Amino acid sequence: MRLSTRNQLKGTIAELDLGSVMAIVKIRLDGGDQVITSSITKDAAVDLGLQVGQPATVFIKSTEVTIGVE
């Protein structure tokens, strides 16, 4: 699969919460303890066959990226 999305982060599905309409998917990124959370439709999660422990790639496409420092 080839995509134009440049921000591709590999990880493993750490948590999957299937609601009645939406699903919350938490992916722990490879090489650390950072977790990305995504809200997708329940139908999409079921169609993709998502399961905890499954390898997955996070694709981020955005027109705005915010950075914070302390």
C-alpha positions in Angstrom: 0.0 0.0 0.0 1.4 3.4 -0.9 0.0 6.6 0.7 0.7 10.3 0.5 0.5 10.6 4.3 4.0 11.2 5.5 3.4 10.9 9.3 3.3 7.1 9.8 4.0 5.8 13.3 4.2 2.0 13.9 3.0 0.5 17.2 0.8 -2.1 18.8 -2.9 -1.8 19.8 -2.8 -1.5 23.6 -6.5 -0.9 24.2 -9.7 -1.2 22.2 -13.1 0.1 23.5 -16.0 -0.7 21.2 -19.0 1.5 22.0 -22.4 1.3 20.3 -21.3 3.7 17.5 -17.7 4.7 18.0 -14.5 2.9 19.0 -11.6 4.2 21.0 -8.3 2.7 19.9 -5.0 3.3 21.9 -1.8 2.4 20.1 1.5 2.2 22.0 4.2 3.4 19.7 7.2 1.2 19.0 10.3 2.0 21.1 8.7 3.7 24.0 5.7 4.4 26.2 4.0 7.0 24.1 0.4 6.2 23.2 -1.7 7.6 20.4 -5.5 7.6 20.9 -7.9 7.5 17.9 -11.7 7.6 17.7 -13.0 5.7 14.7 -16.4 4.2 13.9 -17.3 0.9 15.5 -18.0 -0.4 11.9 -14.4 0.6 10.8 -12.9 -1.2 13.8 -14.9 -4.4 13.2 -14.2 -4.2 9.4 -10.4 -3.9 10.1 -10.6 -6.8 12.6 -8.8 -4.7 15.3 -7.6 -6.7 18.3 -5.4 -5.8 21.4 -1.8 -6.9 20.7 -2.1 -6.5 17.0 0.6 -4.5 15.2 -0.8 -1.3 13.6 0.3 1.9 11.9 -1.0 5.3 12.8 -1.4 7.7 9.9 -1.6 11.4 10.8 -2.7 13.9 8.2 -3.3 17.4 9.5 -3.0 21.0 8.4 -2.1 22.1 11.9 0.4 20.7 14.4 0.7 22.2 17.9 3.8 22.0 19.9 4.1 22.7 23.7 7.0 23.2 26.0 7.5 23.8 29.7 
